Amino acid sequence: RLRILLVPFPFLIPFLVVAGCTSNDQDIQLTPDFADYSVAAALIWNDAWAAGDAETIANQYTVDAMLLPPAGEPIVGRAAILEFWRPAIEALPGGSITSVESGSNGDLAYERGTYTLETAEGEQADHGKYLAVWKLVDGSWKMHRDIYNSSVPVAEAPDAE
């Protein structure tokens, strides 16, 4: 596990975490401040998406996590979440998230953010927002509930004749 102590240069923390995480099963251990963690986790997510590494993304979830995608049934469990993200990353290799707001209380935290998805040609395929509930498990923050939805307007259905 990666452990980082507060140093006089707090702006280096996210970069140190990303530089130190090379294994897809590595947990992140930061200061108790979830805000620092959520920024570092977003950087890891973005790097993993760019590398086509669905396992690193799935390993940010608890074993019994629940992903709530739009227009679909809940995806339950880390293994099922891995199988959900793998084809998404292949189809839309340009993906990134940005943590916008977070807070924590005890062993639970929340994070609100935005996402963008791009095709292999660099064209934006989707953008939207997400809300995640994180849980402290054995000293590491893991995403426990994750819901996202598009900000792209739904196309109007043609009138039935």
C-alpha positions, 0 to 999 in steps of 0.5 A: 500500500502506498502511504503518504505523509503530509509534507510542506508541499501538499500540491505534490500529493496527487502526483506522488500517488499517481507515480507510485501506483503501477499495479492494478490491484494497488490500494491508495492510502492518503491522508484522512482528507477524502478531498485529497483522495478523490482528486488522486483517484480521478487521476488514476481513473483517467490514466487507467481509461487511457491505458485501456485498463478496466481492472484498475478501474474495477479495483477502485470499487468495493467487492459488493459495489453497485454501479447504476448506469443510465437506462439499465439495471444495476450492475452488482459486484466488482467482477460484474463492474469490470465486465461492464467497463471493459467494452466501454473503454474499448468502444470509447477510448477517450474518457476522463472524470473530474472530481468537483465536490466531495465530503466525508463522515467517518467511513463514508464519503461522497463525490460529485463530478463530471465525465467526458467520453470520446471516440478513437477519432477524438470526437466527444461521444458523451458528457455528463455527471456522476455521484459516488458513495465511497466506503473506507475498507481496511484503511483504503477508500473504495467506491461503494455506489456509483451512478452517472447520467448523460448531460446530452439531451435525449433525442425526441422520438418521432410522432407516431402516425 
